[in-house]
Amino acid sequence: MTGYGKAETMLESGKLSVEIRSLNGKNADISLKTTLLPKDRELHVRQLVAEGLKRGSIDVFVNFEANAAESAKQINQEMVMEYFRQINELSLKLCSEFPNISMTDTSFVLPSILRMPDVMDTKKADVINDGNWPAVEACIREAIDRVNEFRSREGEILYKDVTAKVSHILSYVDQVEAYEKERTDSIREKILSRFEELKLEPDHNRLEQEMIYYIEKLDINEEKVRLRQHCRYFMDTIDSESQPGKKLGFIAQEMGREINTTGSKANHTGIQQIVVHMKDELEKIKEQSLNIL
């Protein structure tokens, strides 16, 4: 679910850019990192992003770069005239009161007036409005498309990696079978050698029945069958469903149960080592499945 997308559009007052970043998440957790969007449009944007990206921890950034005409501050001419009028009146009073003082020159007064409060009007019209909203929405949709393209490229890599690990687990199951006869013979020899150490003569019929019962308790054939079934189900799901991520996580849990049971019944060094390899592959599958939508 990791992804990144960016789109830009030209508005009447400058350039608008939309960036979307997505990380792994069970649900669509959308955060709008902007103050440019009108409040009455935020819900609609969230719906667009949720419908387009489905799941993930998603940040939406909207930035604006004004053109030269818009970025220049506007002079409040009425305020300048009022300040100048008051200054001129004050100058006349000073000149009448103090004859040695001359009238202040306009070229000297204006720079001072421009530094006075409220002369420079920095208020701007809303960047996003009803008139340009279709262009803004199209830009958001394009950014969503770019994120999905990014996800698709990542998805192809993930698919190859995850399916290869499932194939490795299946090959390990085949390797387990190579040790099963050796394991059974080893169990039988250990029991018989124990009787010899104790110098006991067992009832061979009863002993054979007990051995069969004991060996059956350690049988892992059912676990192998179910593990192979889960692996096939995993492959079928990832190939056939458009958004298999959550289901793959559940299947991986079932695979883990069969692998753990095989390990607990192993009673053989070689099989236990194979089980460790299977667990290693499964943990990587679980980690990667979090990235799958």
C-alpha positions in Angstrom: 0.0 0.0 0.0 3.0 2.3 0.0 2.7 4.8 -2.8 3.4 8.4 -3.9 1.7 10.5 -6.5 1.8 14.2 -7.6 -0.2 16.2 -10.0 -0.3 19.9 -11.0 -2.8 22.3 -12.6 -2.8 25.9 -13.5 -5.5 28.1 -12.0 -6.2 31.7 -12.9 -4.1 33.0 -10.0 -1.2 30.5 -10.1 -0.1 26.9 -10.0 -1.8 24.3 -7.7 0.0 21.0 -6.8 -1.5 18.0 -5.1 0.8 15.4 -3.5 -0.5 12.1 -1.9 1.7 9.8 0.2 0.4 6.4 1.3 1.8 3.9 3.9 0.5 0.6 5.2 -2.8 0.6 7.1 -5.7 -1.7 7.8 -8.2 1.0 6.9 -8.3 4.3 5.0 -6.8 6.8 7.5 -6.8 10.1 5.5 -5.1 13.3 6.7 -5.5 16.5 4.7 -2.3 18.5 5.2 -3.5 21.8 3.8 -5.5 24.9 4.7 -6.4 25.7 1.0 -9.3 23.4 0.7 -12.7 25.0 1.6 -14.4 23.3 4.6 -17.4 22.3 2.5 -15.1 20.4 0.1 -13.1 18.4 2.6 -15.6 15.5 3.0 -15.8 15.1 -0.8 -12.0 15.0 -1.1 -11.8 12.3 1.6 -14.4 10.3 -0.3 -12.4 10.6 -3.5 -9.2 9.4 -1.8 -10.9 6.6 0.0 -12.6 5.3 -3.1 -9.5 5.6 -5.2 -6.9 4.2 -2.7 -9.1 1.9 -0.6 -6.7 1.4 2.4 -3.6 2.9 3.9 -2.3 5.7 6.1 -2.7 8.5 3.5 -1.5 12.1 3.7 -2.8 14.6 1.1 -0.8 17.8 0.6 -2.2 20.8 -1.5 0.2 23.6 -2.3 -0.2 26.8 -4.2 2.3 29.0 -6.0 0.8 32.4 -6.9 1.8 34.1 -10.1 3.6 37.5 -10.0 0.5 39.6 -10.2 -1.2 37.7 -7.4 1.8 37.5 -5.1 2.4 41.3 -5.2 0.8 43.1 -2.2 -2.0 45.6 -3.1 -1.8 49.2 -1.9 -4.9 50.4 -0.1 -5.2 53.7 -1.9 -8.0 55.1 0.2 -6.0 54.5 3.3 -3.0 56.2 1.8 -5.1 59.3 0.9 -6.5 59.5 4.4 -3.0 59.3 6.0 -1.7 61.9 3.6 -4.7 64.2 4.3 -4.1 64.0 8.0 -0.3 64.5 7.6 -1.0 67.5 5.3 -3.3 69.0 7.8 -0.7 68.5 10.6 1.9 70.1 8.4 -0.2 73.2 7.8 -0.7 73.6 11.5 3.0 73.1 12.2 3.9 75.7 9.5 1.4 78.2 11.0 2.7 77.6 14.5 6.4 77.5 13.5 7.1 79.7 10.5 10.7 78.3 10.1 9.3 74.8 9.2 8.5 74.2 5.5 5.8 71.9 4.1 6.9 68.2 3.9 7.6 67.1 0.3 5.3 64.3 -1.0 8.3 62.1 -2.1 9.5 62.1 1.5 6.1 61.5 3.0 4.9 58.6 0.8 7.5 56.0 1.9 6.6 56.7 5.5 2.9 56.3 4.8 3.4 53.0 3.1 4.9 51.6 6.3 1.8 52.5 8.3 -0.8 49.9 9.5 -3.3 48.6 7.0 -1.8 50.4 4.0 -0.5 47.2 2.3 -3.5 45.0 1.7 -2.4 41.3 2.0 -5.9 39.8 1.9 -6.4 37.5 -1.0 -9.4 35.8 -2.6 -9.8 32.1 -1.9 -7.4 30.1 -4.1 -10.0 27.3 -4.5 -13.5 28.4 -5.4 -16.6 27.2 -7.2 -15.3 28.5 -10.5 -12.0 26.5 -10.5 -13.2 23.5 -8.5 -13.5 21.1 -11.5 -9.9 21.7 -12.3 -8.9 21.2 -8.7 -10.9 17.9 -8.5 -9.3 16.7 -11.7 -5.9 17.4 -10.2 -6.7 15.4 -7.1 -8.0 12.5 -9.2 -4.8 12.5 -11.3 -2.6 12.4 -8.1 -4.7 9.4 -7.0 -4.0 7.7 -10.3 -0.3 8.4 -9.9 -0.4 6.7 -6.5 -2.1 3.6 -7.9 0.5 3.4 -10.7 3.2 3.5 -8.1 1.4 0.8 -6.1 1.1 -1.3 -9.2 4.8 -1.2 -9.9 5.5 -2.1 -6.3 2.9 -4.8 -6.4 4.6 -6.6 -9.3 7.8 -6.8 -7.2 5.8 -8.0 -4.1 4.0 -10.6 -6.1 7.3 -12.2 -7.3 8.8 -12.1 -3.8 5.8 -13.5 -1.9 4.9 -16.3 -4.3 8.6 -17.3 -4.4 8.5 -17.7 -0.6 5.3 -19.8 -0.8 7.1 -22.1 -3.3 10.0 -22.4 -0.9 7.7 -23.5 1.9 6.2 -26.2 -0.4 9.7 -27.4 -1.3 10.5 -27.6 2.4 7.4 -29.8 3.0 8.8 -32.2 0.4 12.1 -32.2 2.2 10.4 -33.2 5.5 9.1 -36.4 3.8 12.7 -37.5 3.2 13.3 -37.7 6.9 10.1 -39.4 8.0 11.2 -43.0 7.6 14.4 -42.2 9.3 12.5 -40.6 12.1 10.2 -43.6 12.6 13.2 -46.0 12.7 15.0 -43.8 15.1 12.0 -43.7 17.5 11.7 -47.5 17.4 15.4 -48.0 18.0 15.4 -45.7 21.0 12.5 -47.6 22.6 14.1 -51.0 22.0 17.5 -49.8 23.3 15.8 -48.6 26.5 14.4 -52.0 27.1 17.9 -53.5 26.6 19.4 -51.1 29.0 16.9 -52.1 31.7 17.4 -55.8 30.8 13.7 -56.3 30.3 11.9 -58.7 28.0 8.8 -57.0 26.7 5.6 -58.5 25.4 6.4 -58.0 21.7 2.7 -57.8 20.6 1.9 -55.3 23.2 5.1 -53.4 22.5 4.3 -53.2 18.8 0.8 -51.8 19.6 2.3 -49.2 21.9 4.9 -48.2 19.3 2.2 -47.8 16.6 0.2 -45.7 19.0 3.2 -43.5 20.0 4.4 -43.1 16.4 0.8 -42.2 15.2 0.7 -39.4 17.8 3.8 -37.9 16.2 2.5 -38.4 12.7 2.7 -35.1 10.7 0.9 -36.3 7.5 -2.2 -34.3 8.2 -0.2 -31.1 8.9 1.6 -31.5 5.6 -1.6 -32.0 3.7 -3.2 -28.9 5.3 -0.1 -26.8 4.8 0.0 -27.7 1.1 -3.7 -26.8 0.8 -3.1 -23.4 2.6 -0.2 -22.7 0.2 -2.4 -23.4 -2.8 -5.2 -21.3 -1.4 -2.7 -18.5 -0.9 -1.6 -18.7 -4.5 -5.2 -18.9 -5.8 -6.2 -15.8 -3.7 -3.3 -13.6 -4.8 -4.0 -14.5 -8.4 -7.7 -14.2 -8.5 -8.7 -11.3 -6.1 -8.2 -7.6 -6.8 -7.7 -6.7 -3.1 -6.4 -9.9 -1.4 -4.2 -8.3 1.3 -6.4 -9.0 4.4 -7.3 -12.5 3.3 -3.6 -13.4 2.6 -2.9 -12.4 6.2 -5.5 -14.8 7.5 -4.2 -17.6 5.3 -0.7 -17.0 6.5 -1.9 -17.4 10.1 -3.3 -20.8 9.2 0.0 -21.8 7.5 1.8 -20.8 10.7 -0.4 -23.1 12.8 0.5 -26.1 10.6 4.2 -25.3 10.6 4.2 -24.9 14.4 2.4 -28.2 14.9 4.9 -29.9 12.6 7.7 -28.5 14.7 6.2 -29.7 18.0 5.8 -33.2 16.6 9.1 -33.3 14.7 11.2 -35.2 17.3 14.0 -35.1 14.7 16.8 -32.6 14.2 16.6 -32.5 10.4 12.9 -31.8 10.5 13.2 -29.2 13.1 15.8 -27.4 11.0 13.4 -27.4 8.1 10.6 -26.1 10.3 12.9 -23.1 11.2 13.4 -22.4 7.5 9.7 -22.5 6.9 9.0 -20.1 9.8 11.6 -17.7 8.4 9.9 -17.7 5.0 6.4 -17.3 6.6 7.5 -14.3 8.7 8.7 -12.6 5.5 5.4 -13.4 3.8 3.4 -12.0 6.7 5.5 -8.8 6.7 5.1 -8.4 2.9 1.4 -9.2 2.9 0.9 -5.9 4.9 2.0 -4.1 1.8 -0.6 -5.8 -0.4 -3.9 -4.0 -0.9 
